[in-house]
Amino acid sequence: LTIAQLYRCRWQIELFFKWIKQHLRIKQFYGTTENAVKTQIWIAISVYVLVAIVKKQLNTETSLYTILQILSLTLFEKTNLDQLLKNTEMQMITHHNNNQLNLFN
């Protein structure tokens, strides 16, 4: 590997941990032992991977963050996730259009 390739790989890891810290709300560790910290990091990584798998299987353009938010809000609902994503996308489109200013109406 060249230095540029190594740096690119390192940068992807940095972006991954930045995403985890921002979206999975790891602001502080619940424990102070090495095992507690590792456990919390592995749980965050597992959540990220599971959400990425859901995104891939549903073949959706919805962001990982949006999928994560939908899952956190509808965790105990018996609704098809694909339907929840479609409803959310429609709400986002409708909401966006409602904020649109009209010049001729």
C-alpha positions, 0 to 999 in steps of 0.5 A, a space after each residue: 500500500 502507498 502512503 496515500 492509500 493508507 491515509 485514505 483508509 485511516 481517514 475513512 476510519 476517522 469519518 466512521 468514528 465521527 459518525 458514531 459519536 454524532 449519531 449514536 450519542 456516545 458523549 461519555 462512557 457509562 463505565 470506566 473499566 476497559 471492558 465497559 468502554 470496549 463493550 460500549 464501542 462494540 455495541 455502537 459499531 454493531 448498531 451502525 452495521 445493522 442499520 447499514 444492512 437494513 439500508 442495503 437490503 431495502 435498497 433505499 437512498 434514505 440516510 443511515 441517520 434517518 433510518 436510525 431515527 425511524 427505528 428509535 421512534 418506532 421500535 415497538 411498532 408492528 409496522 413494515 420498515 419499508 413502509 415507514 421509510 416510504 411514509 417518512 420520505 413522503 412527509 419530507 417531500 410534502 414538508 419541503 414543498 410546504 415551505 416553498 414560496 410561490 411566485 404566481 399563486 
